[in-house]
Amino acid sequence: MVRLEFRPRYVTILLLTFVVALTLAGVAVQISEHALSFRGHERLLGLRRLLDLDEEANVPSLYSSFALLWCAFLLAGIAVVARHMRLRYQRHWVALAAIFLYLSFDEGARIHESAIDPLRSVFSPEGIWYYAWIVPALAAVFVIGMAYLRFLGHLQPSVRLLFAAAFFVYMLGAVGGEMVEGLFATQVSDPHDRLDFNLVIALEEFLEMMGVAIFSHALMSHLTFNGREVRLSIEKLSHPVSGFPESGSVPDRAGAEV
């Protein structure tokens, strides 16, 4: 049996530390290159490639992919416990785990960007819709949101608030940031050569990483019921996971259930 124990507060502090550090490092690299004109030295001795918030297969993208995978792991754990205890909304937790698993892969592979050119050739979008993938993305978010209304209603109020905050912050970065970048892309021939454009990208990535960190804290809060430490065991589920009662619905002091 392998047992993993952690305190949600410390995990959240660790995630937030990474978010702030990576954002500051990415901004520093952009300022050094564009404002201070340190464009030689093999692109800042390789630091630009390593820390650029808009690059693939580097430190920020690796962190973002891991953070999304961590959320998928937490969601899968909740789904397993919900099924073991025959609770409601098991499929909702499983679907969320699958969505975040996909987002983790997409963060590294940028799968969504492959839809830009085909959609652009059909609709010829400009301005805020220049990055055309956001149109089907918003449609998918609307459909999923409608399907999860009752699910959200059964959550503990504090957890539901964290879910909403995580969604708002993440979407503000992922969609709002892309819309602002679309304005640049249709008005400037080479926006990546401008500091203000790269700072918009940094803000976008910061909001996305913050949204995921908030969602991680929401999931851990749901697992721990008002802050008790989490104990997850890799073994046959013959006993309840610590933090969940043995049978029935899973009310906490506020009446929430998994």
N, C-alpha and C positions, 0 to 999 in steps of 0.2 A: 504494500500500500504506500502510495506517495501522497503526502499531505502538504498543501500549500496554504499558508496563513499570511494575511496581510491586513493592514489597517487602511481603509479607504482614504483617510485624510492624507496619509503619507504618499500613497499612490498618486492622488490628485496633485499634491505639491510637486512631485517629481515630474509629472506630465506638464504642468504649467511652467516649471523651470526650463524644460526642453523647448516649449513653445516660445517663451520670451528670448532665450539664448539664441535659438536658431533664427528668429526674426531679426534680432539686433545684429547678428553676424551677417545675415543676408543684406540688410540695409547698409551696413558698414562697407561691404564689398561693392555695392552699387555706387555709394558715395565716393569711394576711393577711385573707382574706375571712371565715373562720369563727371563728378564735381572737381576732384583733385587731379584728374587726368593721369592716373597711374595705369595707363593702358598697355604699357610694354611689359617687360619682365614675364613673358609667357602667361599673359592673362592673370597677373597677380600671383605668380608662382603656383598656379593651379588652384588657388583658393576660390577664384570665381566659379570654376566648374564644380568644386566640391561643396560650396555653400549657397550657390544661386538657388533661390526659392522657386524659380521657374524651370529648372532643369530636371531631367529624369536620372534615375540611378545614382543619386548622390545622398548626402546626409539628410537634408530636409525631406526628400521624397521617401527615403528609407524610414525615417521616423513616422511620417504621416501614414505610410502603409502599415507599420507596426501598430500604431494607435488604433487604426480602424480594425485591424485583426484582433486586437485586445478587446475591443467592443464586441466583435463577433463571438469571441470566446465567452465573454460574460453573458451575452444573449443566449448562446447555446447552453450554458450552465443553467440559466433560469428555465429554459425550455425543457431540459432534462428533468429538473426538479418538478416542474409543473406537470409533466407527463407521469412521473413516478407517483405523484400525489393526486392525479386525476383532477387537476384544476382546470378552470376555464381559460380560454385564450392561448392554449398550447400552440396552435398553428400560427398565431400572430407572432409569438416569440421566435418560432422556427423561421418564419418568413423574414423577420428582422435580422436574424443571424445570417441568413443567406444573402440578404441585401448588403450587409456590412462586409461579408466575405468578398462579394463582388467589388465593392468600393475599394477594399484593400488591394485587390489585384489591379483595378483600374488606376489607382493612384500611381502605381509603378509603371504600368503599360500604357496609360493614357488612352484606353480603349474608346472613350467617348469622343475623342478628337477625330477618330476615323469617320465619324458621321458628319463632320463639318463640310467637307468638300462636296459629297453627294447632295446634301440639303441645300448648300449654297448654289449649286448648279441648277436646282429646281426653282428655288424661291428668290434667288439673288438678293439676300438680305443686306441691309446697310444699317449703320448706326448701332444702336444698342442690341440689335438682333444679328450683328455681323457674325458672331460665333453661334451658328445656327443650331448647335446641339441643345442649347438651352430651351428651345421650343418644345421638343418631345420630352425633355427632362421635366419642365414645369407641368406638362400634361400628366406625366407619370406620378409626380409628387401629388397632384390634385387627386388622382384616382386612389393612390395609397392612403392619402389623408382621409378621404371619405370612408374608406374601408376600416380605418382605425379609430373612428370617432368614439364608438362605444368602448373600445379597448382603453383609450385614454381616460375615459370616464371612471374606470374601475380602479385606477391607480391612486395611491396615496397622494393627497393634494400637493405636498412638498415635492414629491417625485414628478408629478404631472407638470409642475411649474418648471422644474429643471429640464424635462423633456422639451417643453415649449421654448425655453431659453436656448437650449442647444440647437434646436431646429432653426430658430430665427437667426442666431449668430452664424451658423454654418451656411444657410441660404443667402444671407447678406453678403458673405464672402464669395461663395461658389457662383451664384447667379448675379448678384449686384456688381461684384467685381468684374465679371466677364462683360457685363453690359457697358461699364465704364471703359474697359479695354477696347470694346468694339467701337466706341466713339473715336478713340485714338487711332485705331487701325484703319478707319475709313477717312480720316482727315490728315494723317501723317504717313509719308511713304515708308519710313523705317522707324516705327515707334520703339522698337527694342533698343535703339540708339539714344533714347531720351531718358533722363533721370526720372522725370515725373511719371512716365509710364511704368518704369520698373518699381517705383515706390508704390504705385497702385497695385501692382502684382504682389508686392510684399504685404500690403494691407489685406489683400484677398486671401493669401495663404495664411496669414496670422488669424484671420477670422475663422477660416476653415479648421485650423488646428485647435483654436479655442472652442469651437463648437463641439468637436470630437471629445475634448477634455471634459467639457461640461456634461456631455452625454455619458461618458465613462463614470463620472461621479454620480450621475442619476442612477445608473444601473447598479453601482456598488451600494448606494443608499437603499435601493429597492431590495437588494440581497441581504443587507445587514440589519434592516429595520432600526432606524434611528441611531446608527453609528457603531453597533457592535462589530467586532472584527470578523472577517470572513474566514471560514475553514472549508476548503474544497478538497475532497479525497478522490483519488483515481482508484476506484474499486467498484465492485458490484453494488448497486444501490439497494442494499438490504436494510439500511438505516437512513433516516432523514439527514439531509445536509444541515449542519448547524445553522441556526437562524430561521428555520422553518418548523412549524409545528408538525405533529405526526400525521394528522388526518384532517379532512374537511377543508373548508376554505382557509385562507391564510390571512386572517385579520391581524393588523397590528393596532397600536393604540389609536390610530386614526381610521381604522376600518379598511385598510388596503389589502389586496391579495395579489399573488403572482399572476 
